[in-house]
Amino acid sequence: MKNLGNIMKQVQDMQTRMSEMQEKLTEIEITGSSGAGMVTATLNGKSELKRIKIDPVLVKPEEAEVLEDLIVAAVNDARGKVERHTTEEMGKLTGGLPLPPGFKLPF
């Protein structure tokens, strides 16, 4: 049983480290582009869309900011729906097994 205690301690330590890493991921920002830089999208380390920029030559300049905001909202809405769907499917897979708070599969 001593081994089980060590394993549980290691799991708790791993969960703590994973939680800290997930917090740090929200601070990271990475930008991708397409159309020779005419469209750029910036995501954080948790794949949340933070910003999008569209070159004004592609749209009416006075509408560009509204369009950018709408795209960010739509992408984040879709991402949220994917997360909910994944959570539901994982719940089916684990058979309702109660997992500790913050414990996510796959590792």
C-alpha positions as CSV (number, residue, x, y, z in Angstrom):
1,M,0.0,0.0,0.0
2,K,3.0,2.3,0.4
3,N,3.4,2.2,-3.3
4,L,-0.2,3.4,-3.8
5,G,0.5,6.4,-1.5
6,N,3.6,7.3,-3.6
7,I,1.6,7.0,-6.8
8,M,-1.2,9.2,-5.5
9,K,1.4,11.8,-4.4
10,Q,2.9,11.8,-7.8
11,V,-0.5,12.2,-9.4
12,Q,-1.3,15.1,-7.2
13,D,2.1,16.7,-8.0
14,M,1.4,16.2,-11.7
15,Q,-2.0,17.8,-11.4
16,T,-0.5,20.8,-9.7
17,R,2.1,21.2,-12.4
18,M,-0.5,20.7,-15.2
19,S,-2.7,23.4,-13.6
20,E,0.2,25.8,-13.4
21,M,1.1,25.1,-17.0
22,Q,-2.5,25.7,-18.1
23,E,-2.5,29.1,-16.4
24,K,0.7,30.0,-18.2
25,L,-0.8,29.0,-21.5
26,T,-3.4,31.7,-21.3
27,E,-0.6,34.3,-21.2
28,I,1.1,33.0,-24.4
29,E,0.1,34.6,-27.7
30,I,0.9,33.3,-31.1
31,T,-0.1,34.9,-34.4
32,G,-0.7,33.2,-37.7
33,S,-1.4,34.8,-41.0
34,S,-2.7,34.1,-44.5
35,G,-3.0,36.0,-47.7
36,A,0.6,37.4,-47.5
37,G,-0.3,38.9,-44.1
38,M,-3.6,40.4,-45.2
39,V,-5.4,38.4,-42.4
40,T,-3.8,37.7,-39.1
41,A,-5.2,35.7,-36.1
42,T,-3.7,35.7,-32.6
43,L,-4.5,32.8,-30.2
44,N,-3.4,32.2,-26.7
45,G,-1.8,28.9,-25.6
46,K,-5.3,27.5,-24.9
47,S,-6.4,28.0,-28.5
48,E,-8.6,30.9,-27.6
49,L,-8.8,33.4,-30.4
50,K,-7.8,36.8,-28.9
51,R,-7.5,39.0,-32.0
52,I,-8.0,39.0,-35.7
53,K,-6.8,41.7,-38.1
54,I,-8.1,42.1,-41.6
55,D,-6.3,44.4,-44.1
56,P,-8.7,47.2,-45.0
57,V,-8.3,46.6,-48.7
58,L,-10.4,43.4,-48.2
59,V,-13.4,45.2,-46.6
60,K,-14.9,48.6,-46.2
61,P,-12.6,50.3,-43.7
62,E,-15.4,51.6,-41.5
63,E,-16.7,48.0,-41.1
64,A,-13.4,46.2,-40.5
65,E,-13.4,46.5,-36.7
66,V,-17.0,45.2,-36.4
67,L,-16.2,42.3,-38.8
68,E,-13.0,41.4,-36.8
69,D,-15.0,41.3,-33.5
70,L,-17.7,39.2,-35.1
71,I,-15.2,36.7,-36.3
72,V,-13.5,36.5,-32.9
73,A,-16.9,35.9,-31.3
74,A,-17.9,33.2,-33.8
75,V,-14.7,31.3,-33.5
76,N,-14.7,31.3,-29.7
77,D,-18.4,30.2,-29.8
78,A,-17.5,27.3,-32.0
79,R,-14.5,26.4,-29.8
80,G,-16.7,26.4,-26.7
81,K,-19.2,24.1,-28.4
82,V,-16.3,21.8,-29.3
83,E,-15.2,21.7,-25.7
84,R,-18.7,20.9,-24.4
85,H,-19.1,18.2,-27.0
86,T,-15.7,16.7,-26.0
87,T,-16.6,16.8,-22.3
88,E,-19.9,15.0,-23.0
89,E,-18.1,12.3,-25.1
90,M,-15.4,11.9,-22.5
91,G,-18.2,11.5,-19.9
92,K,-19.7,8.7,-21.9
93,L,-16.2,7.1,-22.3
94,T,-15.4,7.2,-18.6
95,G,-18.9,5.9,-17.7
96,G,-19.6,8.8,-15.4
97,L,-16.5,8.1,-13.4
98,P,-16.1,11.1,-11.1
99,L,-12.7,12.7,-11.9
100,P,-11.1,15.1,-9.5
101,P,-11.6,18.8,-10.2
102,G,-9.2,20.1,-12.9
103,F,-8.4,16.5,-14.0
104,K,-8.8,16.3,-17.7
105,L,-8.5,13.5,-20.2
106,P,-6.5,12.9,-22.3
107,F,-3.4,13.8,-20.3
